[in-house]
């Protein structure tokens, strides 16, 4: 499979949907019936998740062939054919919803991400995702962000240190938590400190944080923070970021803009499957 662990994600999705069998299809479609089907875009967006269609049908019935007309990351519009399916009608129908769910969801994420990326074109800022993903689907949703030309933040709690307000409270302050993290974390791992105030920014920079995360700050405070940090750390902004606010945020000189909405609020793209017996 094109991403590690995706075969198991697909296996669980099929088991969830098909269970002990597709009662409707088995009851209404002849076992020998053959079909052709096209997966068609019904709205404008960015295609993502197409390789999963092949994995779905490989697991349901390898006799179903999948031929792609679109490519990952391509702009799509209503009426555009994304792929063509040929094979036993029962199998094509049984895999329809699982395949569409993946492509609609991931295309929605890629489309939303690309919208943010285009809004900050010409600046030095990057659009990145967060851990606000659907449980069990993080590897796919973060993949879709990359398809939409965004970037990935940490994948989980294990691959970067991000000291948030509750860590600061529990760990005895910014300086103490940064020192403790520096002593415990691998030397290759970055340390980010979430700051709500300019005073916290000063302390985090002096403590040696690699990344300063400005959380829910006003544009005025973001500009002040960028000036104070003055290249001594990477500057990230998070909280309250949307398509209306992101252009102005990017103009402040920040390096990273993390947007939870890329994954937790993306609307599934409208894509359908049209079938004909042959």
WOSUL-V389951 format. One record per backbone hydrogen bond with DSSP energy under -0.5 kcal/mol. CO is the residue of the C=O (numbers start at 1). NH is the residue of the N-H. If there is no record, write none. Layout:
co = [CO CO]
nh = [NH NH]
This chain:
co = [3 5 6 7 8 9 10 11 12 13 14 14 15 18 21 22 23 24 25 30 33 34 35 36 37 38 38 39 39 40 41 45 47 49 49 50 50 51 52 53 54 55 56 57 61 63 65 67 71 74 76 77 80 82 82 83 84 85 86 87 88 89 90 91 92 93 93 95 96 97 98 99 100 101 102 103 104 104 105 106 107 107 108 109 110 111 112 113 114 115 116 117 118 120 126 126 127 128 131 134 137 138 139 140 141 142 143 144 145 146 151 156 160 161 162 163 164 165 166 167 168 168 173 174 175 176 177 178 179 180 181 186 190 191 191 192 193 195 197 198 199 200 201 202 203 204 204 205 210 211 211 212 212 213 213 214 214 218 219 220 221 222 223 224 225 226 229 234 234 235 235 236 237 238 240 242 245 246 247 249 249 250 255 256 257 258 259 260 260 261 269 270 270 272 274 276]
nh = [6 9 10 11 12 13 14 15 16 17 18 19 19 21 23 26 27 28 29 33 89 278 87 276 85 40 274 82 83 272 79 76 73 52 53 53 54 55 56 57 58 59 60 61 64 65 86 84 74 47 45 80 41 69 70 39 67 37 65 35 92 93 94 95 96 96 97 99 100 101 102 103 104 105 106 107 108 269 109 110 46 111 112 113 114 115 116 117 118 119 120 120 121 123 128 257 151 259 133 137 141 142 143 144 145 146 147 148 150 149 129 159 162 192 164 194 168 169 170 171 172 173 177 178 179 180 181 182 183 184 185 189 161 210 211 163 213 215 201 202 203 204 205 206 207 208 209 208 234 193 213 214 236 195 215 216 238 222 223 224 225 226 227 228 229 230 232 212 236 255 256 214 258 216 242 246 249 250 251 252 254 253 126 237 128 239 262 263 264 265 271 42 43 40 38 36]
